Amino acid sequence: MAKLDRSRRKFIAAVISLLGGAFFLDKFLSPKVRSKKTLLTVAKAEIPIHGALVYKEARVAIIREGDVIYALNLVCTHLGCTVNVTPTELICPCHGSSFDRQGKVLKGPADRSLLRYRVEAHGDFYEVVV
């Protein structure tokens, strides 16, 4: 009878270990589903043609060039200052980096382009999605 108890305990321990291992394998080997997060919602009529809407609190600019609409993160890639938007370019007031209207570096010390967000149309609104 004692031999039977030991084998039953081993079996239960093996089942628990197997289930625990399967849980951790599933957790680490399954692909991560990235949920989209809406950063801003803007009415379509508000964005001027060949213009930009700047949201200083969110540090985002929504830029429209004809039919193309995109959003840029206004955090300078050099040291994190908030970039100013002008009609022709985006300029960092801290160290003088400048970017074109697509966010590409024109003049350093910044060496990377500004982060670009996706803009999705939903009815009468645009959503800036991170």
Residue pairs with C-beta under 8 A, 6 or more apart in sequence:
36 129
36 130
37 129
37 130
38 127
38 128
38 129
38 130
39 58
39 60
39 71
39 117
39 128
39 129
39 130
40 55
40 58
40 60
40 62
40 71
40 127
40 128
41 125
41 126
41 127
41 128
42 53
42 62
42 125
42 126
42 127
42 128
43 124
43 125
43 126
44 121
44 124
44 125
44 126
45 124
46 53
47 53
47 62
47 64
47 69
47 126
48 64
49 64
49 66
50 64
50 65
50 66
51 63
51 64
52 61
52 62
52 63
52 64
52 85
52 101
53 61
53 62
54 60
54 61
54 74
54 85
55 61
55 62
56 74
56 82
59 73
59 74
59 75
59 82
60 71
60 72
60 73
60 74
60 117
60 128
61 71
61 72
61 74
61 85
61 90
62 69
62 70
62 71
62 119
62 126
62 128
63 69
63 70
63 71
63 72
63 101
65 101
69 119
69 126
70 102
70 116
70 117
70 119
71 116
71 117
71 118
71 119
71 128
72 90
72 103
72 114
72 115
72 116
72 117
73 114
73 115
73 116
73 117
74 82
74 83
74 85
74 90
74 114
75 81
75 82
75 83
75 114
75 115
76 82
76 83
76 92
76 94
76 95
76 97
76 110
76 114
77 97
77 105
77 110
77 111
77 112
77 113
77 114
77 115
78 92
78 94
78 95
78 97
78 108
78 109
78 110
78 111
79 94
79 95
81 92
81 93
81 94
81 95
82 93
83 90
83 91
83 92
83 93
83 97
83 99
83 114
84 90
84 91
84 92
84 93
88 101
89 98
89 99
89 100
89 101
89 106
90 98
90 99
90 100
90 101
90 103
90 114
91 97
91 98
91 99
92 98
92 110
95 109
95 110
96 107
96 109
97 105
97 107
97 108
97 109
97 110
98 105
98 106
98 107
99 105
99 106
99 110
99 113
99 114
100 106
102 113
102 116
103 113
103 114
103 115
103 116
104 113
105 111
105 112
105 113
117 128
117 129
117 130
118 128
118 129
119 126
119 127
119 128
119 129
120 126
120 127
120 129
